[in-house]
Amino acid sequence: MFGMLKKQVCPIGIDVGDDQIELAQLANNGSGLTLLACATRNRPGDTSAGTSKWQRWVLEVVSDAAGDTNFKGKDVIASVPPRELFIDHLKMPKVAKSRIEDTLLQKIKQRLPFPAEQALLKYMPTEEDNVLVTVMDREKIDRHLAVYEKAGLNIASICIWPVAVAGTYVKFFGRRKSDIDAVVLILDMAPKYCNLLICRHINPLFAKTIPLGTEDLADNETLSRFMLELNACRRHFSSLYKKPTIERTVFLAGEISNVATQNALATIARQLELPALMGNCMAAVEVSNGSGQIERRGSSYSWATAFGLSLFSMN
């Protein structure tokens, strides 16, 4: 899915979150992937997520990136904040293909956080007649598109985080022959939340955002809440899929220097009772010459979604 052409520059991947924005651009130099440029900005403390002021901050950040000569071209692939992506898991309805989206929407419309008539629904068939459903608010998508237009960027696609994270896993951490059929539990750790993905290689099977991140896990009570959420996801997955068995856990995170957080991640790995891998995207990619100063050490960001977004068009 992510085959690369020689010396091909990928679009800029822009991972827009409530609390930070990450931008990354990868390329194939003929022998492998390199990181051309990256940037990250934290949300100002006086700016609330989702507000008009927050939208102006997003515009300012992406406009600065457009003017950064380390980034090549104006093509971008972006995501929406996880809180703006509604995800559900349903059985594939036994209706004509032309009616599938409408049927799925009828099943979930009462649970949507916005009017059903504003819904943009997409679905991905998975396994055992299951389907992963994602829904976004058309009005909010239009606002995001307007940001990139005002910044002078060409938005090639809005890509959802489960697809981006699966792409990053496959490209950097799932390259062995034995990984092709393996079902893995990926925990993409951010400071304020965790994107949980269960996938078989490139194919997402289950996805959910847990509103607790690395900044919360040092507290034992919050760590217990995180494990409750995590175990609930595993039970839900087991109720949907009878055959697939999760074989290992992959933590996607930057360098975790806080000892309490390190201990919390180790506790999570032990309680899951699965082999665990710590994946650091920055450590897994070469840095291109002439890319400017990219500080890889000490980066606490995962970069999984931003990297996957940049790679998305290479399928």
N, C-alpha and C positions, 0 to 999 in steps of 0.2 A: 504493500500500500504506500510505502514511503520511499520508493525507488528514486534515486537522485541522478541528475544528468551532470556530466563533468563540468566543473567550473561554473556551476549554476548558483546564482544568488537567490536566496529565498526572500519572500516578503518579510516585512517587519511584523513580528508577533506582538500584539498589545493585550496584556492581561489586565483588564480594568476591574479592580476590586473596590470595596467600600473604603478600605483603609490605606491601600497603596496601589500604585500602578507599576507594572513591570513591562519593559520593552526589550525585545531581543531579536537579533537578526543572525541567522545561520547561513552558511554557504558550503558547497562542496568544492574543495580545491583540487579535485582530481584524484585524491587518494583517501579522502574522508571528510567528515564534517569539521568545520571551524566556526568559531564565534566571531562574527564581524564586529558587532557592537551590542551594547546593552545599557540600560539605564533603569533606575527605580526611583520613585518619589513617594514619600509618605504623606498621607492626608494631613493638612494643617489642623491643629487642635481646635481652632474656632470654626471649623467647617463640618457640618453634619452631612453624613452620607445620604445621597439621593436628592439633596436640595438643589436649588438653582445655583447657589454658591459653589456647591460640590461640582456641578456640571461645568461651571466656568473654570474651576481648578483643573478638571480633566482636559478641557480645551487648551489651557495654558501648558500643561505637561506635554500633550501630543504635539502642540505647535513647536515647542522647544525641540522635540525630537526631530521634527521635520526639518528644522534648521541645523541639526547636528550633522556635520559632514562625515562622521564615522558611519552613519546609517546611509545605505545606498538605495536610491530610488524612492518612490512615493507610494508603492504598493504595500498595503497593510492587511493583515487578517487579525480580527479582534474578537474578544469575548465580551460577555456581559457579566456583571457581578453575580456570584452564585445566588444571592438572595433574589435576583430577578429571574432565575431559571427554575420553573416548577418541574419536578421530575416525579414520575409515577411508573409503576410496573404492573402491567395487565396481561391477560390472556388475549391472544390475537382473535378478534371477532370473526366469526364465520359469515362474512358478507362479501359482496363484490369489492374488488380493489378500489374502485372509485368511491366507495362509501366508508372505507376504513377510517379515515381521519375524522369524518363527521360522527361515526359511531363511537370512537374513542373519546372525542370531545364530550359527547353526551354523558359518558360514564364518569367523567371527572369534573364537569363544569361547576358542580356545587362546591368543590374543594378549591377552586382557583381563587387567588387573591385579587383578581381583577375580573371585569365583566367578560363573559365567554365570547361576546361578539368582537372583542379586541384580541382574541387569542390567535397566535401563530403556533400551530401544533405540528411537530415532526415526530415520527416514530421510527424505531430501529428494531426489526425482528431479531430476536436473540436465539434462544434454544428452547426446546420442549414447548413450542407454541406460545412462548412468552414474547412480550414486546416492551421495550423501554420507550416511554413517552416523555417528550420534553415540550414545554409550552412557554412562550414568551409573550409579553405584552407588546402589541404592535406600536402603540404610542411611544413606549420607552425605546424600542428599537429605532424608531424614526429620530428620536432625540440623539441617540448614539451616532447614527449615520450623519446627522447634521454637524456633530462635533468634528468628524473627520473631514467633511466637506469644507467647513470653515478653516480647518488647519491646512488645507491644500493637499490632503492625502487621498489616494485612491483606495477605497475600501473594497477589497476583492471578495470578502466573505465575513459573515459573523459565524463563528464556530463555537460550539458548546464545549465546556471544560472536560466532560468525560471523554470525548473524542480526542482532544488535545493531550490529555494526560496519558491515555492509552498509547498515543503515538510516541510520546517521549519515552515511556517505559520500553516499548518495542525497540526503538532506535538505540537506546543507550544501555538498558539493563535486561532486556529479554532477547538476546541475540543468539543464544545457544539453540541447537536443534531440539533439545528437550523442552525448551520454553514454548515451542509452537502450540502444543496441546495443553500446556499447564494453565490451571486456573489460579490466579493470584489475587490477593487482597492488597490493594494499593492505598496507602494513607499519605495523601499529599498535604503536608503540614504547613500551615500558614500561622502567623502570630495570633490571629483572632478566630480562626476556623480551621476545619479539616475537610478536604474533599475526599470522600471515601469512594473507591471504585473497585469493583470486582470484575475482572475481565479474563477472557481466554485469549491470550496474545493481544491482537489488535482489536478484538471484538468486545465491547462493553456488555456486561450482563446485568449489572446492578450498580446504581450510583445514588449517593446522598451526601449532602453537605451537613456536617456536624458543627454547630455554632460554638465550638471550643477549640482553641489552638494552643501552640507551644507556650504562649504567655500565661495560659491558665493552668497548665498541667502540673506546675510545681506545688500546687495546693492539693492535699490528699483528698479532700471532699470533692473538688472539681475533677480530679483524676478518676474517682469512683463514678461520677456522673458520665464521664467520657466512656468508661468501660461499659456502663449500662447501655449507652447509645450504640456502642460498637457491637455488643452482643445481641442487641435487638435487630441490628442490620443483618447479622449472620443468621439469626433465626428466620427473618423475613426471606433472605436468600434461599435458605433450606426449604422453606415452604413453597417457593416458586420452582426450584430446580431439584429434581430427585437424584439425578445422576452426577452432575459436577461436584467435585470435592475440592475445597480450597487447599492448595498445596503449600503455600508460603505467603509471608507478609513482606511487602516492600514499602519501607518508609522513604518518601521523597522529601528531603529537607536540605537546607544548607548546613553550614557548620554550626553545631549547637555547642556554645561555650559555657552555658549555664549548667552547672553540675546537677542542680535539682531537676532541670528539664531532661538532661541525659538519663538520670535515674528513672524519670517518669516513662520515657520511651522504652527503657529496658524492662520496666514493670509491665508495660503494655505487651511487649513481645513475649514475656514469660507467661502472662495470663492467657494469651491467645493460643499458646501451646503449638506454635507453628515455627518452622525455620524462618528466620528473618534476615532481610538485607537492608542496609542503609544506603540509599542512592543519593548522591550529591551531583546534581546536573552540572554545576560549574567545574567540578573535578573531572567530569567525564568527557569534556569537550576541549579541543585545542583552541587556542586563541590566535586569530589571524594577525600576521604582521601588518602594521599600519592601522590597527584598530583603535589606537588611542590607549589610554590607561584604563584597563579593566582589572579591578581589584577582585580577585577570586577568593582570597583568604578572608575568613571572617564574615562572609556573606551568610546571613541567617535566612535568606529567602530560598524558596524551593526552586523557582524558575521553571517548574514542570509544565505549567500551562503556557507560559510565554514561548518556551522552546517548541512545544507541540503545535502552537499556532503558526509559528514561522515555518514549520515543516509541513503544514497541512496541505498546501497546494501541490506538494510533490507526490501525491498518490496517483 
